[in-house]
């Protein structure tokens, strides 16, 4: 099993809709978690950290479910500018706390 | 602040050639790292450094060398380029948990 696994998509979603995607992780990638956003042919940029109690930043909500070993990202009232690839990242408990990256979920918001 | 800068943005090499990818940051971060990104795969760590004079191997170090003589600079050297090293290379620096990435270098090895 990959250490951090994501549905590659693409998710095609109409503007204004709510979209959610999950990321599953293995035990070795379970120290802490983040969501990064990557636009086409650009570098990844931090979207938000994921806290155990769940956290919200504007239209974005991140949740962590340790029992089922997944994290989720919910985007409400989606905008055209939300179109990007969303990368799920876990911090390894083994390899010097290195980051372990999922391959990303591609989101396309359609007008 | 320029943040993290990388040069070149694009490079084409022939098999067997060597080259150095440059990375610099002006945020005084101790931790710097190099990743490669290939289609359908997550970012994979090549080498990292926790401070000047200290480097260590990541997940996929073979075929690459690094050095860290200053806090600001962390160059990545390809010793003898192979087609399998065709990829997008990202340099990152970090003050702690979060990573700040450079714009990337797109490398093609023919």
Interface residues (C-beta under 8 A of the other chain):
Chain A: X4 X8 X32 X34 X42 X43 X44 X45 X46 X49 X87 X91 X95 X96 X98 X99 X100 X101 X102 X103 X104
Chain B: X35 X40 X41 X42 X43 X44 X45 X48 X56 X58 X59 X90 X97 X98 X99 X101 X102 X103 X104
